[in-house]
Amino acid sequence: VPQQGKLLITTEFGKMLVEPNEICVIQEGMRFSVEVFGETRGYILEVYGAHFELPDLGPIGANGLANPRDFLVPVAWYEDRQVPGGYTVISKYQGKLFAAQQDFSPFNVVAWHGNYTPYKYHLEKFMVINAVAFDHADPSIFTVLTAKSTRPGVALADFVIFPPRWGVANNTFRPPYYHRNCMSEFMGLIKGHYEAKEEGFQPGGASLHSMMTPHGPDADCFEKASKAKLEPERVAEGTMAFMFESSLSLAVTKWGLQTSNRLDKSYYKCWEPLKSHFNPKCK
């Protein structure tokens, strides 16, 4: 998920130029290299035990969310050259990295066929589904890709986005509601301002809410949304936020917690101004 800078990804199947607001998936066992142009950053998710696929659409039917026609695969391309000692192929085995030297290009595949390919997808192609009467639909309506687990309805990993869209629900608190979840939620921001936390969450940043950890909009977002006139409005204009969601528990490295010196230790304070508005006499 590039957030800043283009990626030129070379694979055995061909090349993909992947820019911010696009994503790419490289399948297990595929050899690839990544070229960057200037300052570059983004997000990577590695999934074990399943492949990403489109979510089941249920009553949505044939069309909606991420449509198959919008996924792009490389055009066949090959590199027929030898460089003495010039190629290092790094492979992962049992959680460890191993390197092997070879003098011929690993991208010497002239042609290919089949459906086990790398691919890319532009997030603006996502067809948003939303509530048009009242209430707040489950965020699964924003699922682009899912890697299913053996438990139905609970994924090893979901890739979810929160793109620009219309909000029209009546008698409804429109931002994400406060919740706990059986999933771990890793949020990232590609561009713009995340609607549930407009201050302090910058593009290239991330948040992690572990399973069963309560979370939701910050106090400023709550006040703004609670007093807003409920009329049709554009939500998240100029923004693209995403989420890696997993039924597995995620740990943060020592580099992320300490060495990077980027941890927001006062993050929890964004909820402290929230007050109880409960009135048992209100009907």
N, C-alpha and C positions, 0 to 999 in steps of 0.2 A: 504494500500500500504506500506508494511514494507520496510524500507530503511537500517536499521541496526538491526541485531538480528532476530532469528526465533520466530514465534508465533505458539503456540499450541492452536488451537481454538476448544473448545468442544461445540457441539450443540445437540439439541434433535435428530438430524439425524445421528450423529456420529462425528468423530474428523477430523480435517484438520491441517496438518503441513504446514504452509505458510512461505516461506523464501523470502529474498530480490530477486527481479526480478520476483516475483509472486504477484498476487493480489487475494483477495477473496471478495465475496459479500455475505452478510447476509441479508436476506429478512425481511421485516416488520413483527413483531409479533413473531419472533423466539428467543428462549432463548439461550444465549451463554455465555461462559466465556473464558477469554484469559490468557494463561500462557506465561511468557517470560523467557528468559535464559540470564542473564547478562544485559548489557546495550542495550537498545532497543529503536528505534524511527522509525517514519514513518508518513504517512499521512492518514487522514480519511475524507471521504465525506458522509454526510447524505442527502438523497434526499427525498423530500416530494411530494406526488401526482402522482408518476409514478414509475414503476420498470425499472431497466436496462434491455436492450435487445440488440440483435445484430442489427447493422444498416442495412438498406435496401441496397443491393449491386448494384441495377440498372444494367447497361450494363456489370458490372464485371461478373455477372452470378452466378453460383452455388458455386464457391470456391474462396476464397480470404479474406484478412484481418484476422479476428479471426474466425476460423472454429469451428462449434459446437462440432466436435469430440474431440477437445483439452480441453474442459472444464470438470473438474473432480468434482464429488459429493462424499460426505462421504459414507463409508460403514457403514451399520447399527451397532450401538454399544449402549449398555445401562449400566447404573449404578444403581444397586438395593441395596441401603443402606439407613439407617436412621442415622442421627446425631442430637441429641436433640439441637434445636436452632442453627443448624450449617449452614443453607443456608439462604442467604439474596437475594431475587429476586428484582432487581431494574427495574421499568417500567417507561416509559415516557408517560405522558398524558397532553395534552394542553400545551406543552412546558415546563412542570415541571417534576421533578423526584420524584418517590414515591418508598418506600421500604417496603417489606413484608417478614416476617420470616416464614420458614417452616422447618420441621425436616426430610423431605425426599428429595432425589435428584431430581432436575428438569430435569435430563437427564435419566429418567427411561422409555423412549420410546423404546420398544423392537424391533420394525420393522416399516417400513413406505413404502408407495408407492405414486406415483404422480410425478408431475414435479415442484412443488413449493418447491425448495430446496436451501440450501446454496451451493456455488460452489467456486472453485478456478481455476486460469488460469496462465500458465507460459508465460511471455511476449516474450520469444524467439520463441514461436510457431506462432507468428504473421506473416502472409504472406504479406510482404510489396508490395504495388502497387506504381508505380512511373512513371514519364515522361521519355521516352526513345528517344525523338527526340529534342524538344526544349520547352521552357517555364517552368513555375513553377506551378505544379498542386495544386489545393485547398487543404489545410491541412485536410479536411474531409477524405482524403484517409488514414489517420492514426487513424481513430476512431475504438476503440476496442469495446466499449459499449456505448449505448445512452439511456437516459431516455426522451422520447418524451413529448412535451408539446401539447397543443390543437392547436397550430399554426404549420402547416406543414413546415418542414425545419428548425425550430427553437426549440432547445431542452431545457428542464429544466436543463439537465446536460449531457455532453459528457465526456467520459474518452478517452483521446487521448495519444498515445505514439510516440516518435521519436527514433526508434531503429537503430542499425547499418544497412547500406544499401549501394548500389552503386549509385553514381551520374554520369550521362552520358549526361545530356542535353547540347546542343550546343547553342551558342549565348544567353546565359542565366546567370543571376546572381543567383547562386545556393542556397545560404542561404535564410532563410525566408525573404520575401520582406517587406518593410515598409508599414504599414497599420493601419487603424482604423477598428473597428469591432462592430457589434451590440451585441456581447457577452462579458462577463467578463472572462478573461483568468488568471487562477491561475496555474503557472508553478512550477513544482517540479523536483528535480534531484535525481535519485536513485543511479547512479554511473557514473563516468567518467567526461567529460567536455561538457557542452552544447554548440553546435556549434555556436549559435548566441551571446554568451557571455562567452568566455572561462575563463576569469579572474573574480574573485569575486563571481561567482555563484558556490557554493560548494555543494556536496551531502548532503542532509538533509535540504538544504535551499529552499527558495521559492520566487516567485515574483507574484505580482498581478497587472494586467493592466485592469482597469475598462473599461466598455463599452465606445466606442468612444474616448478612449485615444490613441493617436498615439504612436507607438512603432515599434521596429525592431532591427536588428543587431547593435552591438556597433561599434564604429569607427574602431577599430582594425580589426574586422571581415570584415567590408566593404572594407577596403584597401586590405586585404589579398585576399578576393574573387574576387575583381575587377582586380587584377593583376595575378591571378592564370591561368596557362595553362589549357584550357578546354579539359581534357582527362579523361577517366574513372577513378574514384577514389572512395575509400571507405570513406563513410561519417559516422561520429559518432561511429567509431570503439571503442569498450570497454565502450560505453556510453548507458545509458537508461534514457532519460528525459520523462516527462509526463505532461499532462495538464488536469485539471478540467476546463471545459468550460461551462458557464451557461448564459442563457438569462436574468437571474435575476442579480440585482446589489448586490455585496458583500461588507460587511463592515468589517473592521479590529477592533479587540477588543483593549481595553486599554492595556491589557497585551502585545499584539503583537506590539503595537505602542510605548509603553513606558517601562513597567515593565520588559520585557524580555531583554532590552538593546541590541537587535540584529538588530534593524532597520538600513539599510544602507541609511543614509540621503544624501549621495553624489551619489546615484545611477544614477541620471539624467546626471551626468558629463560624462558618457560613450558615450554620443551622441554629446557633445559640440565640439569635434574636426572635426566633419563632415563638409565638405565644398560643396558648390554648384559647380557642374561640367557642368552646362547647357551651351550649345553653340548653339545659333539659326542658325548659319551658317553650323553646322555639319550635313551632310547628309549621 
